[in-house]
Amino acid sequence: MNSLYLVGGNLVANAELRKRLGGRDPGVEIQMVVEDIFAGWKKDEAEVETEEKIVKNDDYIQEKFERNQLKITLKVFLHDFNVDNLKKAVNAALEQLKTDHVDNLFIAVPTDAVHVIGIGSGTGTGLVHTEALSSLQNVWSVVEEMIGAGRVGGAGLCDLRPSAFISLYNQATVKPTSIQVNLKSCCVVPEELTEFAKLNKVTLLTHSDPEELLPEDSLRILLYPHLQREAGHFSANWISRYLVQVKDRGVLMDKRYLIHLTK
């Protein structure tokens, strides 16, 4: 088994898990979700060369709505700038949601680049910074393709250093419509970013996701009871989280994590 695809249950409908999650930040939340996914799972030794899909089945009846009654927001957390992983993350969400598009897509700064172009990481100079910004622009070009194909309505970025966001915005053909900022990491939104967002009508939002949603040390601890010595060989290529809201009610109907792990 070289990879695992994990599909979490609906956190809105799971009353027991929702009670345990009360007041927890997303970093703790996803660890509890992974534990919940693996509960009762038995490793199949016969499938060592294949990908295994582990789904947390929901045992509730979901009210049906027309697609135009729903607002779907997807956030993708990439490990690096691999554009194929972005495509896989979006495709997996669309398949799980049984829809052909999401209304909003947010791209978090890849874990490997947080210290280079993430908010609070400095002024941004040198070859490493230039390469990271170029890689981010490649990722954004894929987002633009998705928007052009109607698979994504609008898209935004998260926790980028102001100069990096402004540079990408100015070069983009399809402009980011929003940017999310974690106030825990920067205390206040940088004035440069606030002014730019206001001038260009970019929606400025805040969030509470940690810089690294599922650290490898935490993942290893979660996997060890099920995979033993193999646990340390797995890492998350991508994690996505989607929210499904009923527009006219303003009610959250579905919240779910999808995680792809590989050796």
DRENNULUM-548325 format. One line per 5 residues: number of its first residue (from 0); for each residue x, y, z of N, C-alpha, C. Coordinates in steps of 0.05 Angstrom, whole numbers, always signed. Layout:
<atoms>
NUM	X,Y,Z,X,Y,Z,X,Y,Z ~ ...
</atoms>
This chain:
<atoms>
0	+17,-24,+0,+0,+0,+0,+18,+25,+0 ~ +17,+39,-22,+34,+63,-25,+20,+89,-20 ~ -7,+88,-19,-21,+113,-14,-48,+107,-1 ~ -58,+127,+12,-84,+126,+26,-100,+151,+19 ~ -125,+147,+12,-143,+169,+7,-165,+168,+29
5	-165,+188,+46,-183,+189,+68,-206,+208,+64 ~ -231,+199,+69,-254,+216,+66,-268,+218,+93 ~ -267,+241,+105,-279,+244,+131,-310,+246,+130 ~ -322,+242,+153,-351,+244,+155,-360,+274,+156 ~ -385,+278,+154,-397,+305,+155,-397,+315,+184
10	-380,+335,+190,-377,+344,+217,-402,+359,+227 ~ -419,+368,+209,-444,+381,+217,-464,+360,+227 ~ -464,+337,+214,-484,+317,+221,-475,+299,+244 ~ -449,+296,+248,-439,+278,+269,-440,+292,+296 ~ -462,+289,+310,-466,+304,+335,-446,+297,+357
15	-438,+272,+358,-418,+263,+378,-391,+276,+374 ~ -382,+275,+349,-356,+287,+343,-357,+317,+345 ~ -380,+329,+336,-383,+358,+338,-381,+368,+367 ~ -392,+352,+385,-391,+359,+414,-362,+358,+424 ~ -347,+338,+415,-319,+335,+423,-302,+357,+411
20	-310,+367,+388,-294,+388,+374,-300,+416,+384 ~ -320,+419,+401,-328,+446,+410,-305,+463,+419 ~ -300,+485,+406,-279,+504,+414,-251,+497,+405 ~ -248,+474,+391,-221,+466,+383,-214,+480,+357 ~ -187,+485,+353,-179,+498,+329,-177,+477,+307
25	-174,+485,+281,-174,+466,+259,-151,+446,+260 ~ -129,+453,+272,-107,+434,+275,-114,+410,+292 ~ -128,+415,+314,-138,+393,+331,-161,+379,+317 ~ -178,+395,+303,-201,+384,+290,-194,+362,+270 ~ -174,+368,+253,-167,+348,+232,-155,+323,+245
30	-140,+326,+267,-129,+302,+280,-151,+284,+290 ~ -172,+296,+301,-195,+281,+311,-210,+268,+288 ~ -211,+282,+265,-224,+271,+242,-209,+247,+232 ~ -182,+248,+231,-166,+225,+222,-171,+201,+241 ~ -171,+207,+267,-176,+185,+286,-203,+172,+281
35	-223,+189,+275,-250,+180,+270,-251,+163,+244 ~ -236,+171,+224,-236,+157,+198,-225,+129,+202 ~ -203,+126,+218,-190,+101,+221,-203,+82,+241 ~ -222,+92,+256,-236,+76,+276,-248,+51,+263 ~ -239,+28,+272,-250,+3,+261,-237,-6,+235
40	-218,+9,+224,-206,+1,+198,-185,-21,+203 ~ -186,-40,+185,-166,-62,+186,-150,-61,+160 ~ -124,-60,+163,-106,-60,+140,-107,-86,+125 ~ -110,-84,+99,-110,-108,+81,-82,-112,+70 ~ -68,-132,+81,-41,-137,+73,-39,-145,+43
45	-61,-154,+32,-61,-163,+4,-59,-140,-16 ~ -64,-115,-6,-65,-93,-24,-42,-74,-21 ~ -18,-85,-17,+6,-69,-11,+14,-51,-34 ~ +7,-57,-58,+16,-42,-81,-6,-23,-92 ~ -28,-21,-79,-50,-5,-89,-56,+18,-70
50	-73,+35,-80,-83,+57,-63,-108,+47,-49 ~ -110,+53,-24,-134,+45,-9,-150,+70,-2 ~ -176,+68,-7,-194,+90,+0,-209,+83,+25 ~ -207,+101,+45,-220,+96,+70,-241,+118,+74 ~ -266,+110,+75,-288,+129,+76,-303,+127,+103
55	-307,+149,+116,-323,+149,+140,-353,+152,+131 ~ -367,+130,+131,-394,+130,+121,-413,+146,+140 ~ -430,+162,+128,-450,+177,+144,-476,+161,+146 ~ -486,+158,+170,-510,+143,+174,-534,+161,+179 ~ -537,+182,+163,-559,+200,+166,-571,+206,+139
60	-595,+216,+139,-608,+223,+114,-605,+253,+109 ~ -593,+260,+87,-587,+288,+81,-610,+300,+65 ~ -619,+323,+73,-640,+337,+58,-629,+345,+30 ~ -646,+341,+10,-637,+347,-17,-643,+375,-25 ~ -624,+388,-39,-627,+415,-49,-618,+416,-78
65	-629,+434,-94,-619,+439,-120,-592,+453,-118 ~ -574,+448,-137,-547,+459,-136,-547,+489,-133 ~ -566,+503,-147,-566,+533,-145,-575,+543,-118 ~ -584,+525,-101,-592,+533,-74,-568,+532,-54 ~ -546,+521,-64,-523,+516,-47,-499,+534,-53
70	-484,+540,-33,-458,+554,-37,-436,+535,-26 ~ -417,+528,-43,-396,+509,-36,-369,+524,-36 ~ -356,+522,-13,-329,+534,-10,-309,+512,-5 ~ -288,+512,-21,-267,+491,-19,-240,+505,-12 ~ -226,+494,+7,-199,+504,+13,-180,+481,+10
75	-158,+485,-4,-138,+464,-10,-112,+472,+4 ~ -101,+452,+19,-76,+455,+32,-56,+437,+18 ~ -37,+448,+3,-17,+433,-11,+9,+430,+5 ~ +22,+408,+1,+48,+405,+14,+69,+421,-1 ~ +67,+421,-28,+86,+436,-44,+71,+448,-68
80	+86,+457,-88,+74,+470,-111,+66,+451,-134 ~ +62,+426,-128,+55,+406,-148,+27,+412,-159 ~ +25,+421,-184,-1,+428,-195,-19,+404,-199 ~ -7,+381,-204,-24,+356,-207,-39,+350,-181 ~ -26,+355,-158,-39,+351,-133,-62,+370,-129
85	-59,+395,-138,-82,+413,-137,-105,+403,-153 ~ -99,+394,-177,-121,+384,-194,-135,+360,-181 ~ -119,+342,-170,-130,+318,-157,-147,+326,-133 ~ -138,+346,-118,-153,+354,-94,-181,+366,-102 ~ -181,+382,-123,-206,+394,-132,-224,+373,-144
90	-212,+355,-161,-228,+334,-173,-240,+316,-152 ~ -225,+309,-131,-235,+292,-110,-259,+305,-96 ~ -257,+331,-91,-279,+345,-78,-304,+345,-95 ~ -300,+351,-121,-323,+352,-139,-336,+324,-140 ~ -320,+303,-141,-331,+276,-142,-347,+270,-116
95	-335,+277,-93,-348,+272,-68,-374,+288,-65 ~ -374,+312,-75,-397,+330,-74,-418,+324,-95 ~ -410,+308,-115,-428,+301,-138,-438,+327,-151 ~ -418,+344,-158,-425,+369,-171,-403,+375,-192 ~ -408,+394,-209,-388,+401,-230,-373,+426,-224
100	-379,+439,-201,-364,+464,-195,-367,+471,-165 ~ -348,+486,-155,-350,+498,-129,-352,+528,-133 ~ -364,+542,-114,-368,+571,-117,-343,+586,-110 ~ -329,+577,-90,-305,+591,-81,-283,+571,-75 ~ -258,+578,-84,-235,+561,-78,-214,+578,-65
105	-202,+568,-43,-180,+581,-30,-156,+563,-31 ~ -133,+575,-37,-108,+560,-38,-90,+570,-15 ~ -83,+552,+4,-65,+559,+25,-36,+559,+15 ~ -19,+575,+27,+9,+575,+20,+20,+546,+25 ~ +32,+533,+5,+42,+506,+9,+61,+505,+33
110	+60,+483,+48,+76,+480,+72,+105,+486,+68 ~ +116,+476,+46,+145,+480,+40,+152,+509,+35 ~ +132,+527,+30,+139,+554,+23,+130,+575,+43 ~ +118,+566,+65,+109,+585,+85,+131,+604,+95 ~ +155,+593,+99,+177,+609,+109,+189,+627,+88
115	+181,+623,+63,+192,+639,+41,+174,+661,+32 ~ +148,+655,+27,+130,+675,+17,+105,+679,+35 ~ +105,+665,+58,+83,+667,+76,+83,+694,+90 ~ +60,+702,+101,+59,+727,+115,+77,+726,+140 ~ +91,+748,+144,+109,+749,+167,+136,+737,+162
120	+142,+729,+137,+167,+716,+131,+189,+734,+122 ~ +185,+760,+124,+206,+779,+116,+199,+795,+92 ~ +219,+808,+80,+215,+826,+58,+213,+812,+31 ~ +227,+789,+29,+225,+774,+4,+245,+782,-17 ~ +268,+771,-16,+288,+775,-37,+304,+749,-42
125	+319,+749,-63,+336,+726,-68,+324,+705,-86 ~ +340,+685,-94,+332,+665,-113,+310,+647,-102 ~ +311,+640,-77,+291,+622,-65,+263,+635,-66 ~ +263,+661,-60,+237,+676,-61,+227,+677,-89 ~ +244,+683,-108,+237,+686,-136,+225,+660,-146
130	+239,+638,-140,+230,+611,-149,+203,+604,-136 ~ +199,+610,-111,+174,+604,-97,+151,+620,-110 ~ +156,+646,-116,+135,+662,-128,+128,+652,-156 ~ +148,+644,-171,+144,+633,-197,+127,+607,-196 ~ +133,+590,-176,+118,+566,-173,+89,+571,-165
135	+85,+592,-148,+58,+599,-140,+43,+609,-165 ~ +56,+624,-182,+42,+634,-206,+34,+611,-224 ~ +50,+589,-225,+43,+565,-240,+18,+552,-228 ~ +17,+551,-202,-7,+541,-188,-31,+558,-195 ~ -28,+584,-194,-50,+602,-200,-60,+599,-229
140	-42,+593,-247,-50,+590,-275,-69,+566,-278 ~ -65,+545,-261,-83,+522,-261,-110,+531,-250 ~ -110,+548,-230,-135,+558,-219,-150,+574,-240 ~ -135,+590,-255,-148,+605,-277,-161,+587,-297 ~ -148,+564,-304,-159,+545,-322,-185,+533,-311
145	-185,+528,-285,-209,+517,-273,-232,+537,-273 ~ -226,+562,-269,-246,+583,-270,-257,+585,-299 ~ -239,+585,-318,-247,+586,-346,-264,+563,-355 ~ -259,+540,-343,-275,+516,-349,-301,+514,-334 ~ -305,+533,-316,-330,+533,-300,-330,+514,-276
150	-306,+503,-269,-305,+485,-246,-302,+500,-220 ~ -293,+525,-222,-290,+543,-199,-303,+570,-205 ~ -318,+580,-186,-331,+606,-191,-311,+629,-187 ~ -300,+632,-163,-280,+652,-158,-259,+639,-139 ~ -236,+652,-137,-214,+639,-121,-198,+660,-106
155	-187,+652,-84,-170,+669,-68,-146,+654,-57 ~ -129,+669,-44,-104,+658,-33,-104,+664,-3 ~ -86,+650,+11,-85,+653,+40,-57,+658,+51 ~ -55,+677,+69,-30,+681,+85,-5,+687,+68 ~ -9,+700,+46,+14,+709,+30,+26,+735,+41
160	+52,+737,+40,+65,+763,+45,+53,+783,+26 ~ +48,+808,+35,+35,+828,+18,+49,+831,-9 ~ +75,+832,-10,+90,+836,-35,+85,+813,-54 ~ +83,+788,-43,+79,+765,-60,+50,+765,-71 ~ +31,+772,-54,+3,+773,-64,+0,+794,-85
165	+11,+817,-81,+9,+839,-100,+22,+832,-126 ~ +45,+820,-125,+59,+811,-149,+43,+791,-165 ~ +31,+771,-151,+15,+752,-166,-10,+764,-177 ~ -22,+782,-161,-47,+795,-170,-42,+811,-196 ~ -20,+826,-196,-14,+843,-219,-8,+827,-244
170	+3,+802,-241,+9,+786,-264,-13,+767,-273 ~ -33,+763,-255,-54,+744,-261,-73,+754,-283 ~ -82,+736,-300,-102,+743,-320,-129,+744,-307 ~ -135,+723,-290,-159,+723,-274,-151,+730,-246 ~ -160,+752,-235,-150,+762,-210,-162,+747,-186
175	-146,+743,-165,-157,+733,-140,-179,+751,-130 ~ -201,+740,-121,-223,+756,-111,-221,+761,-81 ~ -203,+746,-67,-201,+749,-38,-174,+739,-28 ~ -168,+746,-4,-145,+736,+10,-152,+732,+40 ~ -144,+708,+50,-149,+702,+78,-123,+706,+94
180	-126,+716,+118,-103,+721,+135,-109,+709,+163 ~ -89,+695,+174,-91,+684,+201,-80,+704,+220 ~ -96,+716,+237,-87,+736,+255,-69,+725,+277 ~ -70,+699,+282,-52,+687,+302,-23,+688,+293 ~ -18,+688,+267,+9,+688,+256,+20,+716,+252
185	+2,+736,+248,+13,+762,+242,+1,+784,+260 ~ -16,+776,+279,-28,+794,+299,-48,+814,+286 ~ -39,+829,+267,-57,+848,+252,-51,+845,+222 ~ -71,+851,+207,-68,+850,+178,-49,+873,+169 ~ -28,+867,+154,-9,+887,+146,-23,+910,+131
190	-16,+935,+137,-29,+958,+126,-27,+958,+95 ~ -4,+949,+85,+0,+949,+56,-21,+930,+43 ~ -26,+908,+55,-46,+889,+45,-74,+900,+47 ~ -80,+913,+69,-106,+925,+73,-112,+946,+52 ~ -93,+963,+47,-96,+985,+28,-100,+974,+0
195	-83,+954,-7,-85,+942,-34,-112,+929,-38 ~ -121,+914,-18,-147,+900,-20,-169,+920,-24 ~ -169,+941,-9,-190,+962,-11,-190,+975,-39 ~ -166,+982,-48,-163,+995,-74,-173,+978,-97 ~ -167,+952,-95,-173,+933,-117,-198,+917,-113
200	-213,+923,-92,-239,+910,-85,-234,+879,-81 ~ -212,+873,-68,-207,+846,-60,-218,+841,-32 ~ -233,+821,-28,-245,+815,-2,-224,+805,+17 ~ -221,+818,+40,-201,+811,+60,-215,+795,+82 ~ -206,+771,+87,-219,+753,+107,-198,+743,+127
205	-208,+734,+150,-190,+722,+170,-198,+693,+173 ~ -179,+677,+184,-185,+649,+189,-168,+639,+213 ~ -172,+614,+221,-157,+604,+245,-141,+579,+239 ~ -136,+573,+213,-121,+549,+206,-91,+553,+213 ~ -78,+533,+224,-49,+536,+230,-33,+536,+204
210	-8,+544,+206,+10,+545,+183,+12,+518,+170 ~ +14,+497,+186,+15,+469,+176,-9,+455,+188 ~ -28,+448,+172,-53,+437,+182,-49,+410,+196 ~ -33,+393,+184,-28,+366,+195,+2,+360,+195 ~ +17,+368,+215,+46,+364,+215,+52,+334,+214
215	+75,+328,+202,+83,+300,+198,+86,+285,+225 ~ +96,+298,+245,+99,+285,+271,+71,+277,+282 ~ +52,+295,+279,+25,+288,+289,+12,+266,+272 ~ +17,+267,+246,+6,+246,+228,+18,+219,+235 ~ +44,+218,+241,+57,+193,+248,+45,+181,+273
220	+39,+198,+292,+27,+188,+317,-1,+177,+312 ~ -16,+190,+294,-43,+182,+288,-43,+155,+273 ~ -23,+151,+255,-23,+128,+238,-10,+103,+252 ~ +7,+108,+272,+22,+86,+283,+4,+63,+293 ~ -18,+68,+307,-34,+45,+317,-44,+27,+294
225	-46,+38,+270,-57,+23,+248,-36,+13,+228 ~ -14,+28,+225,+7,+20,+205,+34,+13,+217 ~ +36,+16,+244,+61,+10,+258,+85,+23,+244 ~ +105,+8,+238,+130,+20,+228,+127,+34,+201 ~ +106,+29,+187,+101,+43,+161,+91,+71,+165
230	+82,+77,+189,+69,+103,+195,+87,+127,+188 ~ +113,+124,+194,+131,+146,+189,+138,+151,+160 ~ +129,+134,+143,+135,+137,+114,+114,+153,+99 ~ +92,+158,+112,+70,+172,+98,+70,+202,+105 ~ +63,+218,+84,+59,+247,+88,+35,+255,+71
235	+24,+278,+78,+0,+288,+64,+8,+304,+39 ~ +2,+294,+15,+6,+309,-10,-12,+333,-10 ~ -37,+328,-3,-57,+350,-2,-79,+344,+17 ~ -90,+364,+28,-114,+362,+45,-134,+383,+35 ~ -159,+375,+33,-179,+395,+26,-202,+394,+46
240	-215,+417,+49,-238,+419,+67,-260,+435,+52 ~ -283,+423,+52,-305,+438,+39,-328,+444,+58 ~ -341,+466,+53,-365,+474,+68,-388,+478,+48 ~ -410,+466,+55,-434,+469,+38,-456,+484,+54 ~ -464,+507,+44,-484,+523,+57,-509,+525,+41
245	-532,+527,+54,-557,+532,+40,-560,+562,+39 ~ -561,+573,+15,-559,+602,+11,-581,+617,+26 ~ -606,+611,+21,-628,+627,+32,-631,+624,+62 ~ -620,+603,+73,-622,+599,+102,-596,+607,+117 ~ -574,+609,+102,-549,+615,+115,-540,+592,+134
250	-549,+568,+128,-543,+545,+146,-521,+528,+134 ~ -503,+519,+151,-482,+501,+142,-493,+473,+142 ~ -492,+459,+119,-504,+433,+116,-483,+411,+116 ~ -459,+417,+107,-438,+396,+105,-411,+408,+108 ~ -394,+396,+124,-366,+404,+128,-350,+378,+128
255	-330,+376,+111,-316,+351,+108,-287,+355,+100 ~ -270,+337,+109,-242,+337,+102,-236,+313,+83 ~ -219,+318,+63,-209,+298,+45,-178,+299,+47 ~ -165,+276,+49,-136,+276,+54,-124,+255,+36 ~ -102,+262,+23,-87,+242,+7,-59,+239,+18
260	-53,+214,+26,-27,+208,+38,-12,+190,+20 ~ +14,+195,+17,+31,+177,+1,+58,+172,+16 ~ +71,+151,+8,+98,+145,+19,+118,+162,+4
</atoms>
